Amino acid sequence: MPYAPSNGIQLYYETHGDPGGRPLLLVMGLGAQMTLWEPAFCDLLAEKGFYVIRFDNRDVGLSSKIEGGPQPDIAKAMAGDHSTASYTLWDMADDAAGLLDHLGIERAHIAGASMGGMIVQCLAIRHGGRVRSMTSIMSTTGNPAVGQPQPEAMAALLAPPPATREAAIEQGLKTWTIIGSPGYPPDEAELRARIASDYDRCFYPEGTARQLVAILATGDRTEGLRGVRVPTLVIHGEADPLVTLSGGQATAEAVPGARLLTFPGMGHDLPKQLWPEITDAMAALAREADGV
């Protein structure tokens, strides 16, 4: 099984496409396994010339779990007390850089969704020399004045973890109904099967709590983003209730020369109907960055 030693932990990863293609590192969001980058989406990117790398962040999926630290206290962290943070998004960006080291990739295109967008922002700020281009999807800058969730989405995010597999599936269905794309409703049977598969692969709510505290402890990246000098694409759903549109707008405003691409009817997910346009935009950005 492909594991990479990185930053003192082990990251599980998989690749798609020709290793001679443009390296593209995909970073997923809060509590989400790399499986949310669906294989068909990765294959579509590979067809456009990318060598796609997806991986499980620390504390999720098959990667290392960060145990033995403070018990994450989300309420304290939301009130500004970050003393229970075991790590920050800067550490998670260092994890991603270490994965590139393991793969022998000096510079890569990077793309992240939700918390993954925050991580690639940190990667571009701290490890700018490793980045060819950046795509930040349904994410925000960390400025508390922008991108804040709507009440129903916040309630779904903070719901207590379910006690059984069946309860987890039902809660997942409810959550995706709330935060997903109203203009592109998913097939319920497919969604149920994906949630069940992800539960069976790894169910670890403690890690999600630690990641959420890490987000809160990292703070505002706006000033750091002003120093990013790589071609940047910001993608956001106009109907996103979890990271609302102002978060994407603020990200694009912070990064010099960034392009903002928004989609009506898109929520906090990646609808299959939009994959061709999203992957085309990512490929165009990469060509621009690589000068071809």
C-alpha positions as CSV (number, residue, x, y, z in Angstrom):
1,M,0.0,0.0,0.0
2,P,1.4,3.4,-0.9
3,Y,2.4,5.3,2.2
4,A,4.7,8.3,2.3
5,P,6.7,9.3,5.4
6,S,6.1,13.1,5.8
7,N,6.6,15.5,8.6
8,G,6.9,12.8,11.2
9,I,3.7,10.9,10.1
10,Q,2.5,8.5,7.4
11,L,0.3,9.7,4.5
12,Y,-1.7,7.3,2.4
13,Y,-1.8,8.4,-1.2
14,E,-2.8,7.2,-4.7
15,T,-1.9,8.4,-8.2
16,H,-3.7,8.6,-11.5
17,G,-2.3,9.2,-14.9
18,D,1.2,9.3,-16.5
19,P,4.0,10.0,-14.1
20,G,5.5,12.1,-16.9
21,G,2.5,14.4,-16.9
22,R,2.0,17.7,-15.0
23,P,2.0,16.9,-11.3
24,L,-1.2,17.9,-9.6
25,L,-1.7,17.5,-5.9
26,L,-5.3,17.3,-4.7
27,V,-6.1,18.2,-1.1
28,M,-9.4,17.4,0.5
29,G,-11.4,19.1,3.2
30,L,-12.6,18.8,6.8
31,G,-13.0,15.2,7.9
32,A,-13.1,14.2,4.3
33,Q,-11.1,11.3,2.9
34,M,-9.3,11.4,-0.4
35,T,-12.1,9.3,-1.9
36,L,-14.2,12.5,-2.2
37,W,-11.9,13.2,-5.1
38,E,-13.8,10.6,-7.1
39,P,-11.7,8.3,-9.4
40,A,-13.6,9.5,-12.4
41,F,-12.8,13.1,-11.6
42,C,-9.1,12.2,-11.2
43,D,-9.2,10.3,-14.5
44,L,-10.7,13.3,-16.3
45,L,-7.8,15.4,-15.0
46,A,-5.4,12.7,-16.1
47,E,-6.8,12.8,-19.6
48,K,-6.0,16.5,-19.7
49,G,-2.3,15.7,-19.1
50,F,-2.1,15.8,-15.3
51,Y,-0.3,13.3,-13.1
52,V,-2.8,13.3,-10.3
53,I,-1.9,12.7,-6.6
54,R,-4.7,12.4,-4.0
55,F,-4.1,11.6,-0.4
56,D,-5.6,11.3,3.1
57,N,-4.8,14.3,5.3
58,R,-3.5,13.5,8.8
59,D,-6.3,12.4,11.2
60,V,-8.5,11.0,8.4
61,G,-8.8,7.9,6.2
62,L,-5.7,5.6,6.2
63,S,-3.2,8.3,7.2
64,S,-1.7,8.7,10.7
65,K,-4.0,9.7,13.5
66,I,-2.6,12.4,15.8
67,E,-3.4,10.9,19.2
68,G,-2.1,11.7,22.7
69,G,-2.5,15.5,22.4
70,P,-5.1,17.7,24.1
71,Q,-8.7,16.8,23.7
72,P,-10.0,19.2,21.0
73,D,-12.5,21.7,22.4
74,I,-14.4,23.2,19.5
75,A,-16.4,25.6,21.7
76,K,-13.3,27.1,23.2
77,A,-11.6,27.3,19.8
78,M,-14.7,29.1,18.4
79,A,-14.5,31.6,21.3
80,G,-10.8,32.3,20.5
81,D,-9.0,29.9,22.9
82,H,-6.9,27.7,20.7
83,S,-5.0,25.9,23.5
84,T,-6.5,22.5,22.5
85,A,-5.1,22.6,19.0
86,S,-2.8,19.7,18.3
87,Y,-1.6,21.3,15.1
88,T,-2.6,24.0,12.5
89,L,-3.1,24.1,8.8
90,W,0.5,25.2,8.4
91,D,1.5,21.7,9.7
92,M,-0.9,20.1,7.2
93,A,0.7,22.2,4.5
94,D,4.1,20.8,5.6
95,D,2.6,17.3,5.3
96,A,1.7,18.0,1.7
97,A,5.2,19.3,0.9
98,G,6.7,16.2,2.5
99,L,4.5,14.0,0.2
100,L,5.9,15.9,-2.8
101,D,9.4,15.2,-1.4
102,H,8.7,11.5,-1.1
103,L,7.5,11.4,-4.7
104,G,10.5,13.4,-5.9
105,I,8.4,16.2,-7.2
106,E,10.1,19.6,-6.9
107,R,7.2,21.8,-8.1
108,A,3.5,20.8,-8.5
109,H,0.2,22.3,-9.4
110,I,-2.0,22.2,-6.3
111,A,-5.7,22.2,-5.8
112,G,-7.7,22.0,-2.6
113,A,-11.4,21.9,-1.7
114,S,-12.9,23.5,1.4
115,M,-10.3,23.0,4.2
116,G,-8.1,21.6,1.5
117,G,-8.3,25.0,-0.2
118,M,-7.0,26.5,3.1
119,I,-4.2,24.0,3.2
120,V,-3.0,24.8,-0.4
121,Q,-3.2,28.5,0.4
122,C,-0.8,27.8,3.3
123,L,1.4,25.7,1.0
124,A,1.6,28.5,-1.5
125,I,2.4,31.0,1.2
126,R,5.0,28.9,3.0
127,H,6.4,26.8,0.2
128,G,5.9,29.1,-2.8
129,G,8.9,27.6,-4.6
130,R,7.2,24.2,-4.7
131,V,4.0,25.5,-6.4
132,R,3.4,25.9,-10.1
133,S,-0.3,27.0,-9.8
134,M,-3.0,27.0,-7.2
135,T,-6.7,26.2,-7.4
136,S,-8.7,27.0,-4.2
137,I,-12.2,25.5,-4.4
138,M,-15.1,26.4,-2.1
139,S,-12.7,27.8,0.5
140,T,-11.9,31.1,2.3
141,T,-9.1,33.2,3.7
142,G,-9.6,32.6,7.4
143,N,-10.9,36.1,7.8
144,P,-13.9,35.7,10.1
145,A,-15.7,38.5,8.3
146,V,-16.1,36.4,5.2
147,G,-17.3,32.9,4.1
148,Q,-19.2,32.2,7.3
149,P,-21.7,29.3,7.2
150,Q,-25.5,29.7,7.2
151,P,-27.1,28.5,10.5
152,E,-28.4,25.2,9.1
153,A,-25.1,24.4,7.6
154,M,-23.3,25.3,10.8
155,A,-25.6,23.0,12.8
156,A,-24.9,20.2,10.4
157,L,-21.2,20.7,10.8
158,L,-21.3,20.7,14.6
159,A,-23.8,17.8,15.0
160,P,-22.7,15.1,17.5
161,P,-21.0,12.1,15.8
162,P,-23.4,9.2,15.2
163,A,-23.2,6.0,17.3
164,T,-23.8,3.4,14.6
165,R,-23.1,2.8,10.9
166,E,-26.7,3.2,9.9
167,A,-27.0,6.5,11.9
168,A,-23.8,7.7,10.2
169,I,-25.3,7.0,6.8
170,E,-28.5,8.8,7.6
171,Q,-26.6,11.8,9.1
172,G,-24.4,11.9,6.0
173,L,-27.4,12.0,3.8
174,K,-29.0,14.8,5.8
175,T,-25.7,16.8,5.8
176,W,-25.2,16.5,2.1
177,T,-28.8,17.5,1.5
178,I,-28.1,20.7,3.5
179,I,-24.7,21.7,2.1
180,G,-24.8,20.1,-1.4
181,S,-25.7,21.8,-4.7
182,P,-29.4,22.7,-5.0
183,G,-29.0,23.0,-8.7
184,Y,-27.4,19.6,-9.1
185,P,-29.1,17.2,-6.6
186,P,-27.2,13.9,-6.4
187,D,-28.7,10.4,-6.9
188,E,-29.7,9.3,-3.4
189,A,-28.7,5.7,-4.0
190,E,-25.2,6.7,-5.2
191,L,-24.8,9.1,-2.3
192,R,-25.8,6.5,0.2
193,A,-23.4,4.0,-1.2
194,R,-20.5,6.5,-1.1
195,I,-21.2,7.5,2.5
196,A,-21.4,3.8,3.5
197,S,-18.1,3.0,1.7
198,D,-16.3,5.9,3.3
199,Y,-17.6,4.9,6.7
200,D,-16.3,1.4,6.2
201,R,-12.9,2.7,5.0
202,C,-12.5,5.0,8.1
203,F,-14.9,6.5,10.6
204,Y,-12.9,8.8,13.0
205,P,-14.8,11.8,14.3
206,E,-12.0,12.6,16.8
207,G,-9.8,13.5,13.8
208,T,-12.5,15.8,12.3
209,A,-12.7,17.7,15.6
210,R,-8.9,18.1,15.7
211,Q,-9.0,19.4,12.1
212,L,-11.7,21.9,12.9
213,V,-9.8,23.2,15.8
214,A,-6.7,23.5,13.5
215,I,-8.7,25.6,11.1
216,L,-9.8,28.0,13.9
217,A,-6.2,28.1,15.3
218,T,-4.6,29.0,12.0
219,G,-6.3,32.4,11.7
220,D,-6.4,34.9,8.8
221,R,-4.2,34.2,5.8
222,T,-5.1,37.3,3.8
223,E,-1.8,39.1,4.2
224,G,0.1,36.0,3.3
225,L,-2.0,35.5,0.2
226,R,-1.1,39.0,-1.0
227,G,2.4,37.7,-1.4
228,V,1.5,34.6,-3.5
229,R,2.9,34.9,-7.0
230,V,1.7,31.9,-8.8
231,P,-1.2,31.7,-11.3
232,T,-4.3,31.2,-9.2
233,L,-7.9,30.0,-9.8
234,V,-10.6,30.4,-7.2
235,I,-13.8,28.2,-7.8
236,H,-16.9,28.7,-5.7
237,G,-20.5,27.7,-5.7
238,E,-22.9,30.7,-5.6
239,A,-25.3,28.6,-3.5
240,D,-22.7,27.3,-1.0
241,P,-24.2,27.4,2.5
242,L,-21.2,26.1,4.4
243,V,-18.4,28.4,3.1
244,T,-20.5,31.2,1.6
245,L,-19.5,33.0,-1.6
246,S,-17.8,35.9,0.1
247,G,-15.0,33.5,1.2
248,G,-14.1,32.7,-2.4
249,Q,-14.4,36.4,-3.4
250,A,-12.1,37.4,-0.6
251,T,-9.6,34.7,-1.7
252,A,-9.6,35.9,-5.3
253,E,-9.2,39.6,-4.1
254,A,-6.3,38.7,-1.9
255,V,-4.1,36.8,-4.4
256,P,-2.7,39.2,-7.1
257,G,-4.1,38.3,-10.6
258,A,-6.3,35.5,-9.3
259,R,-9.3,34.5,-11.5
260,L,-12.7,33.8,-9.8
261,L,-15.0,31.2,-11.4
262,T,-18.4,30.8,-9.8
263,F,-21.3,28.5,-10.6
264,P,-25.0,29.2,-10.0
265,G,-26.7,26.3,-8.2
266,M,-23.4,24.9,-6.9
267,G,-23.2,24.3,-3.2
268,H,-20.4,22.8,-1.1
269,D,-19.6,19.9,-3.3
270,L,-18.4,19.1,-6.8
271,P,-21.4,18.2,-9.0
272,K,-20.5,15.8,-11.8
273,Q,-22.3,18.0,-14.3
274,L,-19.7,20.7,-13.7
275,W,-16.6,18.5,-13.8
276,P,-15.9,19.2,-17.5
277,E,-15.8,23.0,-17.0
278,I,-13.9,22.8,-13.7
279,T,-11.2,20.5,-15.1
280,D,-11.0,22.6,-18.3
281,A,-10.3,25.6,-16.1
282,M,-7.7,23.8,-14.1
283,A,-6.0,22.6,-17.2
284,A,-6.0,26.1,-18.7
285,L,-4.4,27.5,-15.5
286,A,-1.7,24.8,-15.6
287,R,-0.9,25.6,-19.3
288,E,-0.6,29.3,-18.4
289,A,1.6,28.5,-15.4
290,D,3.9,26.2,-17.5
291,G,4.0,28.7,-20.4
292,V,2.6,26.3,-23.0
